[in-house]
Amino acid sequence: MNKNQIYVFISITLLLASACKPPEKEYVAPKIWTMPAVEITTTEATFRANFMKGSEDITVFGFEWKEMLEEDWKIVQAQAGNGSYSLPVVNLKEEGQYTVKAFIIDASDNKYLGEEKSFFTNGTLMDIDGNVYSTLHYGNKVWMTENLRVTRYADGTLVEGRSGGPCEEEDGPPVYYYSGDHTPYFKEPSFGLLYNYAATQGGTPSIFRYTQGVCPEGWHIPSMSEWRQLVYYCGGGANMKTKTWAELGYTNANSSRFSVEPAGYYFDDVDENFRSVYAGAYFWGTSTFDAVVLVRDFPEVYYEKLGDAARSIRCVKD
């Protein structure tokens, strides 16, 4: 075999080897989504993420997180399940604002980050009776996320308790109403008490012209404008109800964490009765007839005018 033949043979061999070589596998990047934190309390939260595997195995699953005003991110790793992973985090600050983003790292050491999600931990508020309530930021406002159940004004003045009888609006004394479903230490403590209009008045005058009523010092009865802002921030009534509501298709596992309970209302008509217990929630605004209403099996929040009816109170921080 001469030299030219050898060159031809080598060239053909290389071409055949190249043709038989399998093509390189195309790289497909994984995907990662940071989900809203859940199970949030004053000092704890559970971070969550969803992911989709790419062409390579994922070797690390985790979260980067920090308090909003901090510069440095903390890094924690988690164990992944089928397309998702989560991790409980403790020792957070009460009423703190946090940011979290999920991340994954694949076998080629490529790191991918999900978008940032922010949340507040709950705060707490104690009334003059020693009842402790959970509170939470909604936009630039801080709200109680439980129904009021105090029996005295912040200065110690007693509110009259009744299990029935008239429900005077403006001329009568401040009154709270209770039954088996509304006594704070009985059947459903989270339902709180139902108050007449007089109980929403009085208290310490505010430089901001807020009406304190029976709310704790530094807190006030919400205006209808504040209610509307809250409902908008929460994404509507369907996101504001707890699992206590006996309905299908409308509740969203209290995603707003406002925790509306179906405490009903008291109406002093002929039969002087507690109504809509387990079927509706009725809250005070600042005027005689203002009512914010959520009812079972409907996702909307209604703003209505009601007469002599005792209803629940949520307070807003001044």
N, C-alpha and C positions, 0 to 999 in steps of 0.2 A: 504494500500500500504506500503510494507516494505521499508527499507532504500535503498536496491539495486535497487528496481524498481524506486524509486524516482531519483536516480542517472542516470539511463537509460533514464528516461523521460526528465530530464534536458538536457542531452547530445543530444538527438534527437531534442529537441526544438532549441537548439543552432545551430545544424547543419542545420536545416530547415531555421532558420533566416539568417544564413550565405549564404545559397544557394539562398535565395530570394533577398539578398542585391545587388543592381546594381554595376557593376564593376566601379572602379575609372576611371575618364576620363584621357586619356593620354595627357600630356602637349606637345604642339607644339609651338616652338618659332616663333615669327614674324621675318620678314626680312626687312632690310632698306638699301636703296641705296642713296648715296649723288650724286646729279646731278651737272654738271658744272653750275657755276653762269652765269646769263644772264643780259641783260640791264645794262651793266657796263659802267659807265662814269668816270669822274675824281674823284667824291666823293660818288657815289652810286652804288649799285649792288643788284640783286635779287637772294637770295639763294633758291635752289630747292631740293626736295627729293621725291623719290618714296618708297612706302612701301607695304608689304603684311601682313595682319593680321594672327596671329597664333590662338591658341585655346582660348586665353583670349582677352578681350577688351583692346585696347590701350588707355591709359589715358592721356599721354603727348606726344606732337610732338614738336620738336625744333631743334635748331642748336647750335653747339659750334663753335666759330670762334675767330681768333686773327690775329694781324699783325705778319708777319713771325718771326721777331726777339723778339717778346714778349714771356713771359713765361706763363702768366695767360690767360685762355680761357674765353671769354665772353659767356653768355648763353642767348638765346632768344627763346621764344615759339611761335608757330604758330597754326592756325586753319587748320585742315586737310580736304581734299576733298575726292574724290573717288580714293583712292590708291596713292594720291600725296598731297604735300603741298609746299607752297613757302612763302617767306617773303622778302619784300624790306628792305634794310639796308642803312642808310644815314650817312653823316658825316665821310666818309672814307677819307684817305689822298690821295692827288694827287700823282700819280706815286708810289703808295704803293703796297707791295706784301702781300697778305692775304691767310690764310688757313681756310677752313670751313669743318665741318663734321656734318652730320645729326644724330639725335638720337630719339629714341622712348622709352617710359616706359609703361609696361603693368600693368594689375590690380594686379599682384603679386609683383609689384615694381621692376621687372627685367628691366634693362636698356640695350639697344642695340644701337651700334654705326655703322654708315656707314663709308666708307673709306674717307680719307682726300682728298680734292680737293683744288688746289692752283690757284690763279689768280692775275693779276696786274690790278690796276686801270689805267686809261689813264693819260698821262701828257699833257702839252700844249707847243707850240712853237710859237713865234711871229717873223715874218720877218720884214724887214726894211720898208715895206709899211704899216705895222700894221695888216696884215692878221694873224689870229690865227689858228693854226693847232693842231689837236689831234695827240698824239704820244703814242707809246706802246712798251714795252719790248718784244722781240722775242729771246729767248736764252740769249746770252750776248750782244745783239745789241738792240739799240733803233731806231725805224723807225717812220717816218711820216706815219699816216694812212689816209692822204688826199693828193690829187695831188697839186703840187706847183702852185701858181698863182702870184708870185712876178714879178714886172716889173723893178727891179733894183738889181744890185749886192749889197752885204752886205756893200761895201764901198760907195754906193750911185750912182755908174755908171749906167746910163740908159741902158736898153735893148730895142732895136727897136721893135715896135709893127707893125705887118702887117696883113692885111686881105687876102693877096694873094701874088703873086710874087715869085721870086726865093728863094730857100732854100739852100743857100750856106753852105757847111759843115765846111771846115777848113779855107778857105781864106777870107770868108765874115764876116760881123759883127754879134754879138750875136742878135738873133731875136726870138720873140715869135709870134705865129700866133693865130688868133681868128676868130670866126664867130658867128652867132647867138647862136650856141651851146657851144662856148668856151669863151665868154666874162665872166669874173668871176662874174660880178654883173648883168648878164642877165639871160639867160634861165636856165642853169644848173651850178650853182657856184661850185658844188663839182667836176665837170669835170676838173677844173683848166685850165691852158694854155698849149699849145704845143710849144716846144722849138727846135731850130736847134742845131746841134752839137757844134757850137761855144759857145752857152750859157752854155754848160756843162763844159767849160774850164775856166781857169783863177781863180780869187779869191786869197785868202791868202794861201801861201804855208804851208803845214802841215808837222809837224815832223814825222807823220806816213805815209807820202807820199800819203795822200788822195787827190783827186781832188775836190775842193770846188765848182767851177762853180758858178751858181746863188743861191746855197743853203745858208741859213743863217750862220752866224759866228759859228764855232764849229760843223758844219754839212758838209756832203760831198755826192757826186754822188756815188751810190753803184757800186761795182765791180760785175762782173758776178758770182764770187765765193760767195759774200754776198747774191746775189739774190737766188742762188741755196740753200744756207743754209736756207734762209727765207722760200722758197717754201716747203722745206722738213719739217721745223718746223710747217708750217701751215697745212700740210697734203695734199698739192696739190691745184691746181687752183679752184677746185669745192668749196672749203671752203673759198675762198678769195673774191668772188664776192658779190656785194650788190644785193638787190632785183630789182634794176633798169634794170638788164639784162632781156631781153624778151626771156626766154628759160624755158624749162621744164626738170626736172629730174636730173639736174646737180648741181644747187646751193644748198648750205646747210645753208641758212639763215646767211651767212657771219660769220660762226662759228669761224674763225680765227680773226675776227674783223679788218682785214687789209683793207677792204672796197674798193676793186677795182671797179672803174666805167668805163663803156664802152665809153671812150672819143674819141676813134678813133685816126687817125693821119692825118697829112697834107703832101701831096706829090706833088712836083712841076713838074709834067710831062706836057703833052700838055694842059690839062684842068685845071691845078693848083687847085686841089680840096681837100676838107676835106673828108676823107674816113672812113668807118666802124664806124661812130658815132652811138652809141647804139648797136653796134655789135662786138666791139673789144677794147682791151686796149693794148697800145704799150708804153713801158717804156725804158728809156735810161740806158745803162751800161756806162762804162768809155771809151770805144774805139769808133772810128768813126762809125763802123757799128753794134755794139752790140745792140740787141733789145730783150726785154723780152715781150712775146706776150701771151695774153689770148683772146680767141675768143668765140663767142656765140655757144652754143650747144655742146661744147667740154670741158671736165673737166681738160685736160692737160694744162701745161704751156710750151710754146715753146721758145727756145733760138735760135734766127735767126740772119742773117746778112741782114740789110736793108741799102739802099743807102741814097740819099738825102731826108730824110723824117723827119719831125718834130714830136716829140712825148712827152708824159708826163714825169714828173720827180717826183720821191720820194726820199727824202734825208734820210741819216743815220747819227746818231750822231757819232762824232769822238771817 
